Amino acid sequence: MIIFSTRARVAGTLPDAVAWAAEVAQIVTKTTGVTIEVAVRVGGHNDIIWVSRLDDMAAVEKMMGQVQGDANYHAALRSAQEKHLFDSVSVEQAFWRTL
């Protein structure tokens, strides 16, 4: 199993960033059929992480292709950028293989 995560540091207001994070997770889940979990860091910096679990890297590639072709996803990204919700330098994606 592959766990795919994206983490970003909140630069705008936390309530706006949390609302957007939940919205974009719903968009990706609807577009791909892959459940996206959203979590907020407890303590420290205001980070948000999106996590999905997929069978293998082929499934990750399929999901990413579906997302990249989705107009609603791109509109949501533009909205976050226009509102300066996240520090773009802080965005980090990772792939994890379960043991």
C-alpha positions as CSV (number, residue, x, y, z in Angstrom):
1,M,0.0,0.0,0.0
2,I,1.1,3.5,-0.8
3,I,0.3,6.5,1.4
4,F,0.4,9.8,-0.4
5,S,0.6,13.1,1.6
6,T,0.6,16.8,0.9
7,R,1.5,19.2,3.6
8,A,1.2,23.0,3.6
9,R,1.8,25.7,6.1
10,V,-1.1,28.1,6.6
11,A,-0.2,31.7,5.7
12,G,-3.7,33.2,5.8
13,T,-6.4,32.8,8.4
14,L,-6.7,29.3,9.9
15,P,-10.5,29.1,9.5
16,D,-10.3,30.0,5.8
17,A,-7.5,27.6,5.2
18,V,-9.3,24.8,7.0
19,A,-12.5,25.4,5.1
20,W,-10.6,25.4,1.8
21,A,-8.6,22.3,2.7
22,A,-11.9,20.4,3.3
23,E,-13.4,21.7,0.1
24,V,-10.4,20.7,-2.1
25,A,-10.4,17.2,-0.4
26,Q,-14.0,16.8,-1.4
27,I,-13.3,17.9,-5.0
28,V,-10.4,15.3,-5.3
29,T,-12.5,12.6,-3.7
30,K,-15.4,13.2,-6.0
31,T,-13.1,13.4,-9.1
32,T,-11.0,10.3,-8.3
33,G,-13.1,8.1,-6.0
34,V,-10.1,8.1,-3.6
35,T,-10.8,9.2,0.0
36,I,-8.8,12.2,1.0
37,E,-8.3,12.7,4.8
38,V,-7.5,16.2,6.1
39,A,-5.7,16.9,9.4
40,V,-4.5,20.0,11.2
41,R,-1.3,20.0,13.1
42,V,-1.7,20.1,16.9
43,G,0.9,22.5,18.4
44,G,3.7,24.2,16.5
45,H,3.0,25.8,13.2
46,N,-0.4,25.8,11.6
47,D,0.1,23.0,9.0
48,I,-2.6,21.1,7.1
49,I,-2.0,17.7,5.7
50,W,-4.0,15.8,3.1
51,V,-3.5,12.0,3.1
52,S,-4.7,9.3,0.7
53,R,-4.1,5.5,0.7
54,L,-3.8,3.7,-2.6
55,D,-2.9,0.1,-3.6
56,D,0.2,0.9,-5.6
57,M,2.1,3.6,-7.5
58,A,0.0,2.9,-10.6
59,A,-3.1,3.9,-8.6
60,V,-1.3,7.1,-7.5
61,E,-0.4,7.9,-11.1
62,K,-4.1,7.4,-12.2
63,M,-5.3,9.6,-9.3
64,M,-2.9,12.4,-10.2
65,G,-3.9,12.3,-13.8
66,Q,-7.5,12.6,-12.9
67,V,-6.9,15.6,-10.6
68,Q,-4.6,17.4,-13.1
69,G,-7.4,17.2,-15.7
70,D,-10.1,18.5,-13.4
71,A,-11.2,22.2,-13.9
72,N,-12.8,22.4,-10.4
73,Y,-9.5,21.4,-8.8
74,H,-7.6,24.0,-10.7
75,A,-10.2,26.7,-9.8
76,A,-9.8,25.7,-6.1
77,L,-6.0,26.1,-6.4
78,R,-6.3,29.5,-8.0
79,S,-8.7,30.6,-5.2
80,A,-6.2,29.5,-2.5
81,Q,-3.4,31.3,-4.3
82,E,-5.4,34.5,-4.7
83,K,-6.4,34.4,-1.0
84,H,-2.8,33.7,0.0
85,L,-4.0,30.9,2.3
86,F,-0.7,28.9,2.2
87,D,3.0,29.5,2.1
88,S,3.8,28.1,-1.3
89,V,7.4,27.3,-0.3
90,S,6.2,25.1,2.5
91,V,4.2,22.7,0.3
92,E,5.6,19.2,0.5
93,Q,4.4,16.0,-1.1
94,A,5.6,12.5,0.0
95,F,5.0,8.9,-0.9
96,W,5.1,6.3,1.9
97,R,5.2,2.5,1.5
98,T,3.6,0.6,4.3
99,L,5.6,-2.2,5.9
